Structure formats: structure tokens, C-alpha cells
Amino acid sequence: MSDVAAWIAVDWGSSNLRAWALDADNNVIAQAGSPRGMLGLAPDEFEGTLLELIDGWLPESAEAPLPVLICGMAGARQGWVEAAYLPLNDGTDNVLDRLGSRLTPVTTQDSRLQVQIVPGLCQHGAPNGGNAFDVMRGEETQLIGLIAERPGFSGAVCLPGTHSKWARLGNGRIASFDTFMSGELYKLLRYDSVLKHSLRGDDLSDEAQRGAFLAGIDTVLAAPERLSAELFGIRARDLLDTQLTQDETRGAWLGARLSGLVLGLELAGATASLPTDSQIVLIGADALCQRYRIALEHLGFTVGLEANEEMILTGLGHIRHAAATP
Amino acid sequence: MSDVAAWIAVDWGSSNLRAWALDADNNVIAQAGSPRGMLGLAPDEFEGTLLELIDGWLPESAEAPLPVLICGMAGARQGWVEAAYLPLNDGTDNVLDRLGSRLTPVTTQDSRLQVQIVPGLCQHGAPNGGNAFDVMRGEETQLIGLIAERPGFSGAVCLPGTHSKWARLGNGRIASFDTFMSGELYKLLRYDSVLKHSLRGDDLSDEAQRGAFLAGIDTVLAAPERLSAELFGIRARDLLDTQLTQDETRGAWLGARLSGLVLGLELAGATASLPTDSQIVLIGADALCQRYRIALEHLGFTVGLEANEEMILTGLGHIRHAAATP
């Protein structure tokens, strides 16, 4: 492992930023992070923000500028420089090569940097049953990482988050994808709706709360069209259900039920066309992936977990390689 | 018609208050309103708020105090005086008589008043397919009004609002009810979610917007489990759909689609067990009832409209009569 950086990988999301220095063999030799995500930055603030993090990794002279490859929301229209969405074709083309050939160069004041941004993917007209109109930005890199790590994998991949992505992979290609805004829906209901008075944060390691979570999943899978009635039912239970404990775990139990209802609706939609013995790969933050795993295993699916950071670094490495290959 | 008030009817909701003076034959001889709803008032502020509105209608002496009958959120735990929920039995009992016998008296400082509050209704254990736990407060009075006006009516009644109520009536009884928090869900998505950047208020008298509304209804009825994917699809359409107009009607078109998706989910749940040629009665604010009517007629239902105020006054009049009848 060398201690000289050959390139820098950056995952620049809406609400935070992570950077890694890698040697010529793609080993991580340094890493850094910051809460300065895209949403809090004007276009002319990105370069300075990045330099604060990576200045120590840069060469002293500008004779050989260091390549910096960025994925995520830094490429949004409101970001640093827009990296236009690349249309996902019918799933038969090599999206990796196309991503590599469509990197958006960013002109920097500091000549020691050579910055490029990975485009997001967009989808028109529901290829293979996905959303008629959909977009992703950042997750394409994780999916490229997964394809590189598991070239033979065929099936569904879920990247949980505020706007969860579900992609179908097959033959080393991304066939289609769907975004579910369940994470945002949960936050709105938990903190801004009439339900907020009834709810506390839950803990699925508690047996009763786990039971309430799974009952919420089952309820919404049995009748997804009753979601907004079941949501009000949480408020009514808080007023009426004398069998619920009266202490502080009451709110946690109801919070677990809310989580189950909202996540259950996503799973009902995302898994509707999957055979029940399918394997589903999860990529994302640990706690959220564990929650998805509990729900999916309850529904009979086999779940594989992949580390978020590894998928990003592998994905950026492969996109960089594709860009360098004529 | 006399100009001497025999009693006062009050509908005291979360965000406003309406009062009517009625003569001995229940003719309205005066009315008044105020934006001082229950949510903005401490318990000791209710009497003064009411007096500001009705002082001119009161007798000069306290020899014969004027009866005041209140329905709505003034009877909530956080209201003036709690009027505990009355359990809805199995739909075979006479809930009107029970409501009349369970009025909650309120002690006032002003001895010219004789105030009583109508209890709300609660539901345990899903009689006849309704929500396992549910509550209403105020709508029970409108339903009593409807039963009085249409004694032979059998079928579904919808009271649209922030928390829409759907009740089943039969044989002059309330059989069961369901609350859908679609109105609140719509507001959260319209004003507080990532979609807010894409949306404007819609106008269903515009043909294109009405089409977008109805397409939203059809989309969610065909696959209710895909709701949160279709919600994100609104954002993606705004980014990608080049066939949408670029002017200000674009946001209205997308707003109409959002309204269709959220209302469609409610209608999918609320009408799932209704024969498609059923009659559905709507009671509520005009604009919202018109929106429900357009959607329900699109789905093949026959819709009847009843005036909100008339149902409240008829309902309070009948509850008052039941209370006076041994």
C-alpha cells in the first residue's frame, strides 16, 4: 500500500460529504467527512469546502493535478456543476461505459485538482415495470459497485433512505428502478402530523415493539388501500386502547407500528412482482438496513447486505477505469 | 318565526367556531362565527369567547337561562370540558337517544347560560368492517342530522376534511365508521415535502388539470401499494417530462395529480366493499365536496350532497329533543 494518493473519491450528498484518498491500487490511504452537504452550499462554495477536507492529500505543485471523482447531489442542477441525468436505456446496454464517457468536468481555481462529476440516471416510460418517470443521483455508483462485486447477481437491490431506490439487476446491467419516498413520508408523519403527540422513537430489539412493527407490515400488505385509515388508527389507538401500556413504551409501540405501516407500503409495492424466495440485496446505513432486513425476512425473502462505503468506492473505481478505457 | 331565541346551537371545531340562535321551532334567527377554534384556547377562555359571539342573544336576567348545545372539538380532552367518547355499539342501538342522555354539562360564570356539550363517538374492534380503533367528534351530530332528514337512507356517508370520516348508515342507525387522514397527508406533501418545489394549487375546472387529477385516481386505484413511488414520480416528472407545459400551469397539473393520488388512495380503501352503483352522500365544505364528487362519479358512484350547516342544526335539534324526552 502506497501513501501517495493516486486519486480522490468523493460521495457528496444532500446533507453531508465524504472523501477518500486512494493509491494506484485503489487502497484507501486517508478519509475525511463533513456535514456540508449540497443543500447548504452555493455553487461557488463547493471548491473551498472540498479543499478544507482534502488539502493535505494534494501534491505541492500543479504539474500533475490529482484526479477527483465525485458522485451524488453535487451534480444536481442546484449543486456545484450540473451533471445531466443519463437516460437508462432498455437495460441491455452497458451503463458503466456510458457513465464513464459522460463525466462532467469541473473547472477549479486550484490547479492541483482535476475534478469530474458522475451523472445521475433517469428513466422514461417505465422500462421493465419501473416508474414511468424516475431519477437517481449517487445510487448509480453504488449499483455499479455491486455489479462489479457480484457480476453474476440477478434480482432486486434496495438502497434505503429518505427516497429509497429499488433497482432490478440482471446480466451485469441495471434493468430498471423505482424510487419510494417512504423515508420522507415517515418523517412528515412522525414529526409534523397529528400523530406526533402519540409517538416516540422505537427500538426493534424490544420484542413488543418488533411485534408492533411486523403487525404494521402485515396490516398494510393485506390492504394497502387502507393506509391513511390505519394511520389515523394510530391516533385512535392512543386515545382508546386500554391494553397498551401507559408508560413511555406506549409511544414507542405506536412509533414501531407507524414505521411498519409506511415501510410495509413500500415493500408491498416494491416486491409485488418478486418471487417470494427471491434474494434482495440491501445497501445503505446499518440501522436502516437492519430494519429493512427484519421486514423482508418476515415476508420470506432472503436478504444480503453490502457495505455502503465499499460499494461507493468500488463503483467510483470502476467508473474511473471505464472513463480511462477508450 | 319568533325573534326570541329559545336555544343556541354551536359547532366548535379545532380552528373555528359558529353559533346560531334558534327560536322554539328551530328557525335560525341569528348567526355568528369566529376563528377562535379549540386549538387556540385554554379551558378558561371558552366562556368569554362564546359570550363575545352570543351576548346580544341572551336574556337580560338569569331567571330562565338560555340552553346552549355545543358539538365538536370543544368537548375534547384539551377543550373546554371533556365530553367523553360514547362507544358505538354494534349498530343496532339508538345512538341518538344515547347521545341525548350523555350530554356533558358545563358550569359557567355567567348564569344566563346553560351549556351542554355533545359527546363524540368511539369505535372498538371494527364492528362491521370499520377501523379497529376510531373516533369522531362533531361528525356524529351531522350524521344524526342526515338520519333525521333521510330516515330511509342506507349506505355510505363521507364527511371530507383534514381527517375524512366515512360512515355506514342503515335502518336509521350508524353501523360503523372509518377515518382517513388524507387531507392532512395532502397538506404535508404539498407544503412540507420535496414535492413542494414542483407544485401549485390546482383548478379542476381546467380540463387538463381535471384529467391529471382523474389519472392520479386511476393510477392509485390500479396499484395502491405503489403510492409512495408514484409520489416521487411527481418530482421526477417535473424534472423529466418534456411533454408537460413549461409555464405556471405545469405546477397546477402536478398538483392535480398529487390530489388525485392521495384522494384516490382514500377512495380505494373507503369504497372497496361498496357495490359500484351505490349512492354516497357527501357532507362538508363546498369546494372539497365537489372534488370528491368528481372523483366518485368518475368511479361510477351516484353522489348526493347535503348542506353542512343544515345537517349540524338538524342534528343538534334532534339531540336536544332526545335529551328532553325521558
Boltz contact constraints between the chains, C-beta under 6 A:
constraints:
  - contact:
      token1: [A, 122]
      token2: [B, 240]
      max_distance: 6.0
  - contact:
      token1: [A, 131]
      token2: [B, 229]
      max_distance: 6.0
  - contact:
      token1: [A, 131]
      token2: [B, 233]
      max_distance: 6.0
  - contact:
      token1: [A, 133]
      token2: [B, 233]
      max_distance: 6.0
  - contact:
      token1: [A, 133]
      token2: [B, 236]
      max_distance: 6.0
  - contact:
      token1: [A, 133]
      token2: [B, 237]
      max_distance: 6.0
  - contact:
      token1: [A, 133]
      token2: [B, 240]
      max_distance: 6.0
  - contact:
      token1: [A, 133]
      token2: [B, 241]
      max_distance: 6.0
  - contact:
      token1: [A, 134]
      token2: [B, 236]
      max_distance: 6.0
  - contact:
      token1: [A, 135]
      token2: [B, 236]
      max_distance: 6.0
  - contact:
      token1: [A, 135]
      token2: [B, 239]
      max_distance: 6.0
  - contact:
      token1: [A, 163]
      token2: [B, 232]
      max_distance: 6.0
  - contact:
      token1: [A, 178]
      token2: [B, 229]
      max_distance: 6.0
  - contact:
      token1: [A, 179]
      token2: [B, 232]
      max_distance: 6.0
  - contact:
      token1: [A, 180]
      token2: [B, 228]
      max_distance: 6.0
  - contact:
      token1: [A, 180]
      token2: [B, 229]
      max_distance: 6.0
  - contact:
      token1: [A, 181]
      token2: [B, 228]
      max_distance: 6.0
  - contact:
      token1: [A, 181]
      token2: [B, 231]
      max_distance: 6.0
  - contact:
      token1: [A, 181]
      token2: [B, 232]
      max_distance: 6.0
  - contact:
      token1: [A, 182]
      token2: [B, 228]
      max_distance: 6.0
  - contact:
      token1: [A, 184]
      token2: [B, 193]
      max_distance: 6.0
  - contact:
      token1: [A, 185]
      token2: [B, 228]
      max_distance: 6.0
  - contact:
      token1: [A, 188]
      token2: [B, 188]
      max_distance: 6.0
  - contact:
      token1: [A, 188]
      token2: [B, 192]
      max_distance: 6.0
  - contact:
      token1: [A, 192]
      token2: [B, 188]
      max_distance: 6.0
  - contact:
      token1: [A, 192]
      token2: [B, 192]
      max_distance: 6.0
  - contact:
      token1: [A, 193]
      token2: [B, 184]
      max_distance: 6.0
  - contact:
      token1: [A, 224]
      token2: [B, 224]
      max_distance: 6.0
  - contact:
      token1: [A, 224]
      token2: [B, 225]
      max_distance: 6.0
  - contact:
      token1: [A, 225]
      token2: [B, 224]
      max_distance: 6.0
  - contact:
      token1: [A, 225]
      token2: [B, 268]
      max_distance: 6.0
  - contact:
      token1: [A, 225]
      token2: [B, 269]
      max_distance: 6.0
  - contact:
      token1: [A, 226]
      token2: [B, 269]
      max_distance: 6.0
  - contact:
      token1: [A, 228]
      token2: [B, 180]
      max_distance: 6.0
  - contact:
      token1: [A, 228]
      token2: [B, 181]
      max_distance: 6.0
  - contact:
      token1: [A, 228]
      token2: [B, 182]
      max_distance: 6.0
  - contact:
      token1: [A, 228]
      token2: [B, 185]
      max_distance: 6.0
  - contact:
      token1: [A, 228]
      token2: [B, 266]
      max_distance: 6.0
  - contact:
      token1: [A, 229]
      token2: [B, 131]
      max_distance: 6.0
  - contact:
      token1: [A, 229]
      token2: [B, 178]
      max_distance: 6.0
  - contact:
      token1: [A, 229]
      token2: [B, 180]
      max_distance: 6.0
  - contact:
      token1: [A, 229]
      token2: [B, 269]
      max_distance: 6.0
  - contact:
      token1: [A, 231]
      token2: [B, 181]
      max_distance: 6.0
  - contact:
      token1: [A, 232]
      token2: [B, 163]
      max_distance: 6.0
  - contact:
      token1: [A, 232]
      token2: [B, 179]
      max_distance: 6.0
  - contact:
      token1: [A, 232]
      token2: [B, 181]
      max_distance: 6.0
  - contact:
      token1: [A, 233]
      token2: [B, 131]
      max_distance: 6.0
  - contact:
      token1: [A, 233]
      token2: [B, 133]
      max_distance: 6.0
  - contact:
      token1: [A, 236]
      token2: [B, 133]
      max_distance: 6.0
  - contact:
      token1: [A, 236]
      token2: [B, 134]
      max_distance: 6.0
  - contact:
      token1: [A, 236]
      token2: [B, 135]
      max_distance: 6.0
  - contact:
      token1: [A, 237]
      token2: [B, 133]
      max_distance: 6.0
  - contact:
      token1: [A, 239]
      token2: [B, 135]
      max_distance: 6.0
  - contact:
      token1: [A, 240]
      token2: [B, 122]
      max_distance: 6.0
  - contact:
      token1: [A, 240]
      token2: [B, 133]
      max_distance: 6.0
  - contact:
      token1: [A, 241]
      token2: [B, 133]
      max_distance: 6.0
  - contact:
      token1: [A, 266]
      token2: [B, 228]
      max_distance: 6.0
  - contact:
      token1: [A, 268]
      token2: [B, 225]
      max_distance: 6.0
  - contact:
      token1: [A, 269]
      token2: [B, 225]
      max_distance: 6.0
  - contact:
      token1: [A, 269]
      token2: [B, 226]
      max_distance: 6.0
  - contact:
      token1: [A, 269]
      token2: [B, 229]
      max_distance: 6.0
